[in-house]
Amino acid sequence: MKAIFQEKIHSRWLILLIDQIILFWAIVISLLLLQQVSATAVWGVVELSSLFLYHIISITVFMILELHTGIIRYSNTKDMVRVFLAVFLSSVIFGLLSRIILISDFQLQLQWFYKVVLVNFFISSSLLILFRIGVKSLFAFFKTVTPVKKRERLLIFGSDSYSILLKQTLESSPENDVQVMGFVDDHPDKVNKFIEQTKVYHSSALPLLLLKHGIEKLVIGHETLFEGCKKKVIERCVTLGIKVMIVPPSNQWLYGKLQFNQLQNLKIEDLLQRAPILLEQQNVQEQLRGKRVLVTGAAGSIGSELVRQLLDYDLEFLIACDQAETPLHELQLEMEGHPKGDLVKIFLGSIQNQGRMKTLFERYQPEIVFHAAAYKHVPMMENHAEEAILTNIYGTKNIADLAVSYGIEKFVMISTDKAVKPGNIMGASKRIAEIYIQSLQEGRGKTEFITTRFGNVLGSNGSVIPRFKAQIERGGPVTVTHPEVTRYFMTISESVQLVLEAAAMGKGGEIFLFDMGSPIKIADLAIQMIKLAGLHPEKDIQIVYSGLRPGEKLYEELLHQDEHSIPTHHPKIKMAKTIRYSHAFIEKAISEILDLNQLNDPYDTIRKLKSILPEFRSNNSRYEQLDGS
């Protein structure tokens, strides 16, 4: 029996032969039942002719429908339906041909003959289905009794069709040495019910399941990540020490099969991620179709994701510009393997270099610009104010002025919540850039200038999450600046989607704000990450508060006190009603800032910034002495 029910896949011709043997006995039984003769009776020409014709028809139908090519042990309801269809077609064709060939030649009673066909249909289909169910059950039985190494015991979150598919996929593959002990679903109509002999448990039963069955993991399908009760279940698992695993989307399964080693550890990004954003793709497509698009800062976190998502639209081509050689080279290698990678033109150059940027515009004649190039790290810019001003102010001015000169249709700048009541040089430089971009909208050409403003991006280069992860892997401590510091977070993917949507809806001069959800305490983030690693905060990994770094604020804001927001047609995008400055004023102010910046005395430069932006108050910085001066 073990030899028969091993993992070897048996010949499809053997399956066809077994099916035909079953069909033979089914029609024999049907004839015996309705002829009311004994099994030892001498069979005549009619009976033998019927058997021969029926088998010729059934073999043909079964081969056309490829019923013999399926692996019996993995049969499902669709396979059962195909069995019914094959037997039904065989019976119908047999009935029609018999009426032409057999009944006319042998003068059979029509009513009696159709009774034989009908009875045979039910007997044949029942036996064929029982054969498949029996084989599947025997394989499952021998798999459970065969001595193997201890299998991992796990639970599956949810009890819908996707969760059932996960169970079937994980248990059916011989490579996956796992045992699904139950489903976890808090829906009252499903709790304590059974699905495929597997019980559905309420999430409150997790401690008991851990104690009784030694549950090691909870598996969550990617498609169910946004269900409302998911967070509560995950938090219980993390507290109990049950590891949470994420199943990748089904289109990423290797050769269409899910291998257990493809399951991914739950990341903090998954826990913070919100429901998917619904975009008006048609509107974005109409804005971008056939366009030449420039992305500055294309090798950065936001810029590279912009490149990837823009390639989903029907562009003429895309120019990816950045001054960082190695990241830009990595992007180029990625694009070489992308189906639309030949549409990407790589351009190495700094936005501070006016001549080099003019070469880019002359060579490629872009029609739409996404300006993502910027220096963003607050403490770094606090110590290198000159570079923050050269890139975030002068570099932005270079690209924006070229956009006007070359008649660009649309210019979209990526800004930051740190530009609101700036407490650091990075935020102040971005606010000056915002003001300049808005001022260009006032009768200075056909270009529509749009600004998008959002907070921290999960997983971006240099963000807090990769830093915490590295610290946890080293055994700690995890360093948090302050127990009360909070930040808004958004995933890279959803931030870029909203940038594209805002770009499509903008008419020029707007500052769009994105719904960042609720602010999150960084200390809570650190605690969650430690727990996700299967460790205990303050016991296995210490949390150390290092104090606010230069330029850092406890809280970030998306609106200035003198601004207010206006809703748009997209629920996650609002428009800031901001204070406008004349172009002449801000251009003169920027000229003075750049002149002071060349003298390499940051104090005079920052003093000038503060005079233009009265709301700019330095936080935890050596430039605090300039406030109010």
ABEGO torsion letter per residue (X at the ends): XAAAABABBBBAAAAAAAAAAAAAAAAAAAAAAAAGBBAABBBBAAAAAAAAAAAAAAAAAAAAAGAAABBAAABBAAAAAAAAAAAAAAAAAAAAAAAAAAAAAAGBBAAAAAAAAAAAAAAAAAAAAAAAAAAAAAAAAAAAABBBBBBBBBBBBEABAAAAAAAAAAAABAABBBBBAEBBBABAAABGBBBGGBBBBBAAAAAAAAAAAGBABBBBBAAAAABAAAAAAAAAAAAAGBBBBBBBBAAABBGGBBBAAABBBBBAAAAABBBBBBBBAAAAAAAABGBBBBBBGAABAAAAAAAAAAAABBBABBBBBBABAAAAAAAAAAAAABAAAAABBBBBEBAABAAAAAAAAAAAGBABBBBABBBABAAAAAABAAAAAAAAAAAAAAAAAAAAAAGBABBBBBBBAAABGBABAAAAAAAAAAAAAAAAABGAEABBBBBBBBBBBBGBBGBAAAAAAAAAAAGOBBBBABAABBBBBBBAAAAAAAAAAAAAABAEGBBBBBBAEBBBBAAAAAAAAAAAAGBBBGAABBBBBAEBBBGBBABBBABBAABBBBBBABAABBBBBBBBBBAAAAAAAAAAAAAAAAAGBAAAAAAAAAAABAABBBBGBAAAAABGX
